[in-house]
Amino acid sequence: MAVRLPRPHRFDVCIATGGLLGGLLLWGLGLATRPHTEVYVLLPGRWPVLLPLFVMAGCELLRRAAPRTALLTGTAAIVLDTLTQGNLVTILMYTDLMYAAVLYGTPASARRIPRVTGLLSVAGTVVPFALWREPEALLIGVVTGIVAFGPAATGLIVRNHRDAAESARLRAEQTALLAEMDRTQAVTAERARMARELHDMVANHLSAIAIHSTAALSLNDPKTSQDALVVIRENSVEGLSEMRRLIGILRDSSGDTEPVAAPTLDGLGSLVENARTNGLDVTLDAAHDTVPAPVELAAYRIVQESLTNALKHAGPGRVTVTLIQRDGALTVSVTSSYGDRDQPSAPGSGAGLIGMRERSALLDGTFEAGPEDSPDGKIWVVRAALPVNDTVEGDTA
């Protein structure tokens, strides 16, 4: 199977072409690095100089695509060049191959090549001087350092800077990605919070309005219609007040949207009284101390939504609201008669139970809702346990 050579980079083609033309120019002018009379020139004459020049130019084509192969082949070519009169461009192209092998090669090669060339430079300085005891012998190590170690060290420095810049870029991208994820999560959490708040504020009043308007339309009784209209008006006014509070939160209390204070457990009496006005038989039993604001708001909303569900779904019977604080938690319990209606008296979406469960989860509490058996028959129970110790102060709406 034929081996397919990697395609050279366009810049590498330019370097190879320029190096080859420059070497041919020096060759044509008869400029060499050593005279033909030097004892180390084993291949005298002008023509042997061209072989390492062409090989080195070919290696330049692979300086980026196959740096290790280019360096090994180029090393053989530079050794061959030392046996001829030599060409300065061949030496310059070899320094570029050394630089490219460190910059574009594997991490192991990038660590190994500077060490090897550094040792060769030291050895090329110490060993010849120890053998010949002539100052000129030191030039061997100097030349080795210039041709091999210098380009390798430069490539390592450039590679380290490049890797550091790439790492910084990746960290910046990761930071931007995390920031975008945080922003998306914050937007999602805010939308969920506003959905819970809107549902809890409006559903109770609109459910009462739907039920009583249905009664007013279905019964031909002026007194019943009058009572229903009174309830409808009261729920409309209260629903409008709650909507103004929500708009005030959204618009940062600007203009005529000044927000109303968040409901507290002190308002449970009014909430229960309003449920009685809507036709529920409700009893309230609350025994608790001062609790953190998030727990207070969550408990209020759970009771409010439970009464709304009882108004829409419960059968005839008493609705019991109980709040007990013990063992570091506020337990909210709402029981009502389990209705056997074919359909609720007002439409629902099921978002109420989801919202109550979310409110409990945000406070690391527990929530459960479902039918249970009791001495008085089957009942529907909503129960939430909200921790009151070490609760983080904040808005859980």
DAPELIN-V58767 format. One record per residue. N is the residue number from 1. PHI is phi in degrees with one decimal (NA if undefined). Layout:
BEGIN
N:PHI, N:PHI
END
This chain:
BEGIN
1:NA, 2:-71.6, 3:-87.5, 4:-90.4, 5:-73.1, 6:-65.3, 7:-76.7, 8:-69.8, 9:-72.0, 10:-61.2, 11:-64.8, 12:-67.0, 13:-63.1, 14:-64.6, 15:-63.8, 16:-62.9, 17:-65.3, 18:-63.8, 19:-64.1, 20:-64.5, 21:-65.6, 22:-65.1, 23:-64.4, 24:-65.7, 25:-64.1, 26:-64.1, 27:-63.7, 28:-65.5, 29:-82.1, 30:77.8, 31:-90.7, 32:-129.2, 33:-81.9, 34:-139.4, 35:-71.0, 36:-69.0, 37:-85.4, 38:-66.1, 39:-64.7, 40:-81.7, 41:-80.3, 42:-86.9, 43:-122.4, 44:-70.6, 45:102.7, 46:-84.1, 47:-69.2, 48:-59.4, 49:-65.4, 50:-71.0, 51:-61.3, 52:-63.5, 53:-64.3, 54:-66.5, 55:-62.5, 56:-66.2, 57:-64.3, 58:-64.9, 59:-65.4, 60:-62.5, 61:-64.4, 62:-106.8, 63:-60.6, 64:-105.0, 65:-75.8, 66:-142.0, 67:-64.0, 68:-68.7, 69:-60.9, 70:-63.3, 71:-69.6, 72:-64.1, 73:-67.4, 74:-65.1, 75:-64.1, 76:-63.3, 77:-69.0, 78:-71.0, 79:-64.0, 80:-63.7, 81:-65.1, 82:-68.6, 83:-86.8, 84:-107.8, 85:-68.8, 86:84.7, 87:-135.6, 88:-61.5, 89:-66.5, 90:-59.8, 91:-66.7, 92:-62.6, 93:-66.4, 94:-66.5, 95:-60.7, 96:-68.2, 97:-63.7, 98:-63.2, 99:-62.0, 100:-67.4, 101:-63.6, 102:-77.4, 103:-72.9, 104:-107.1, 105:-78.7, 106:-71.0, 107:-58.4, 108:-64.9, 109:-64.9, 110:-63.4, 111:-81.1, 112:-80.0, 113:-61.5, 114:-60.9, 115:-66.2, 116:-64.0, 117:-66.2, 118:-64.6, 119:-64.9, 120:-63.8, 121:-65.5, 122:-65.1, 123:-64.3, 124:-66.9, 125:-89.8, 126:-78.1, 127:-64.2, 128:-60.2, 129:-67.5, 130:-67.9, 131:-79.5, 132:-100.9, 133:55.9, 134:-125.5, 135:-58.8, 136:-61.8, 137:-64.3, 138:-65.9, 139:-66.7, 140:-61.5, 141:-66.1, 142:-64.2, 143:-62.8, 144:-60.8, 145:-64.6, 146:-69.2, 147:-79.7, 148:-112.1, 149:-68.0, 150:-58.2, 151:-62.2, 152:-64.8, 153:-65.1, 154:-62.8, 155:-61.9, 156:-65.8, 157:-64.0, 158:-63.1, 159:-64.8, 160:-62.7, 161:-65.3, 162:-64.9, 163:-64.5, 164:-64.7, 165:-65.8, 166:-65.9, 167:-63.6, 168:-63.6, 169:-64.7, 170:-65.2, 171:-63.6, 172:-64.2, 173:-64.9, 174:-64.6, 175:-63.1, 176:-63.9, 177:-66.3, 178:-63.8, 179:-63.0, 180:-66.3, 181:-64.2, 182:-62.4, 183:-64.5, 184:-63.6, 185:-64.0, 186:-65.3, 187:-64.3, 188:-63.1, 189:-63.6, 190:-67.0, 191:-64.5, 192:-64.4, 193:-62.0, 194:-68.0, 195:-63.9, 196:-62.7, 197:-64.1, 198:-63.3, 199:-62.8, 200:-68.2, 201:-74.8, 202:-97.3, 203:-59.0, 204:-60.3, 205:-71.6, 206:-67.9, 207:-63.5, 208:-63.1, 209:-62.9, 210:-62.9, 211:-66.8, 212:-74.3, 213:-67.5, 214:-62.4, 215:-63.8, 216:-65.5, 217:-79.7, 218:-90.3, 219:-109.2, 220:-90.5, 221:-136.0, 222:-56.4, 223:-65.0, 224:-63.9, 225:-64.4, 226:-62.8, 227:-62.7, 228:-64.0, 229:-65.5, 230:-62.7, 231:-63.7, 232:-60.8, 233:-64.2, 234:-60.8, 235:-68.7, 236:-65.1, 237:-64.3, 238:-68.0, 239:-63.8, 240:-63.6, 241:-62.8, 242:-64.7, 243:-64.3, 244:-62.5, 245:-65.1, 246:-65.0, 247:-63.0, 248:-61.9, 249:-65.9, 250:-67.8, 251:-102.6, 252:59.9, 253:57.7, 254:-93.6, 255:61.1, 256:-93.0, 257:-106.9, 258:-62.1, 259:-72.5, 260:-83.3, 261:-59.5, 262:-62.7, 263:-64.9, 264:-126.0, 265:-67.2, 266:-65.7, 267:-89.2, 268:-64.1, 269:-60.5, 270:-65.5, 271:-64.4, 272:-66.0, 273:-63.0, 274:-65.0, 275:-65.2, 276:-64.9, 277:-61.1, 278:-77.8, 279:111.5, 280:-90.1, 281:-93.9, 282:-113.6, 283:-120.3, 284:-121.3, 285:-131.1, 286:-120.2, 287:-138.0, 288:-155.1, 289:-92.7, 290:-67.3, 291:-120.6, 292:-59.6, 293:-57.0, 294:-61.4, 295:-66.7, 296:-61.3, 297:-66.3, 298:-62.4, 299:-62.9, 300:-60.6, 301:-66.7, 302:-65.0, 303:-64.0, 304:-60.5, 305:-67.7, 306:-64.5, 307:-67.5, 308:-63.2, 309:-64.8, 310:-64.4, 311:-63.2, 312:-86.8, 313:-117.7, 314:-70.5, 315:-83.1, 316:-61.0, 317:144.8, 318:-84.5, 319:-110.0, 320:-113.4, 321:-112.9, 322:-129.4, 323:-126.1, 324:-132.2, 325:-109.0, 326:-162.0, 327:53.7, 328:72.6, 329:-146.8, 330:-99.5, 331:-98.6, 332:-108.0, 333:-134.4, 334:-129.6, 335:-118.1, 336:-150.3, 337:-65.3, 338:-74.4, 339:-75.4, 340:-112.2, 341:-72.0, 342:-67.2, 343:-148.2, 344:-68.2, 345:-72.1, 346:-143.5, 347:-67.1, 348:-137.9, 349:-112.2, 350:83.4, 351:-72.2, 352:-62.9, 353:-63.3, 354:-61.9, 355:-63.0, 356:-65.1, 357:-66.1, 358:-65.3, 359:-60.8, 360:-66.7, 361:-65.0, 362:-63.4, 363:-101.8, 364:59.1, 365:-100.0, 366:-120.0, 367:-146.6, 368:-149.4, 369:-149.4, 370:168.3, 371:-76.2, 372:-140.8, 373:-90.1, 374:-143.1, 375:-57.3, 376:-92.6, 377:113.6, 378:-78.0, 379:-129.5, 380:-104.9, 381:-120.5, 382:-114.7, 383:-137.4, 384:-135.6, 385:-114.6, 386:-112.2, 387:-62.3, 388:-113.0, 389:-93.8, 390:55.9, 391:-80.6, 392:-73.2, 393:-69.2, 394:173.6, 395:-92.4, 396:-106.2, 397:-62.1
END
